[in-house]
């Protein structure tokens, strides 16, 4: 990325992560999964939290997140 022309360009993707333990883990799982194929992740925005309920218990926490990363330019 060093020496590129012009200001950096960022891209945002939207993902839904899940966890049986909480929304923080659900968001972290989404970022962890994105990092497997996306480089230069710079930020995450927690857009929405939802949960799957079975009877009177939450059984799955879901976090809808927006992940921001820098687009790598070819020289």
N, C-alpha and C positions, 0 to 999 in steps of 0.2 A: 504494500500500500504506500510505502514511502516514495516520494517523487511523482505522485500522480498529479495530473493537471486538474485544476478547479477544485471546488469544495467537495467534500465527500457526499455521496448519495446514500440515503437510508431506505430500506424496504421494511414493510410491516406484514407479518403473516398472523393469521388468527387460528388458535388451536384450543382444544378442550382437553384438559388433563383430568385424571380421576385418581382417587385414593380412598381406601377404606377408613383412613384415620383422620382426615381433616382437609380444609380448603388450602392451607399453606402447602401441604404435601402434594395436593392435586396440581397446584400452580407449579411447584418445583418439578413434578413429573413431566409436565408439558414442556418446560424449558430443557430439561435433561434429554427428552426425546428429540426436540428440535436440534439440539447441539450435536446430535449424531450425524446430521446431514447439512447443517447450516453453520458457517463460520462467522466470526466477528459479531456475535450477539452482544448488544450494548444495553438493552433495557427490556423490561416486561411490564405491561400494563394489565392489571387485573380488572377485566371488564364486567364480569358477572360471576356470582357464585350460586350454584344450585345443588340439589341433593336428591338422591333416589331414596325413597322411604318404603320400608316393608313393615306393615302393621304400625307400631308406634316407635319404630327405630330408624334412624338414618343408617343405611347400609352402604352408601357410596356418595362421596363428596365430589363435586365436579366444579372445575374452575375454567371459565372461558377467558383466555388471555390473548393479548396482542404482543408478539415478540418483535422487537426492532433490531435489525442488524445492518451493518455497513456493506454496501455492494462493492465487491472487488472489481476494479477496472483493469482491463488488459493494457499493457504498456505499448 
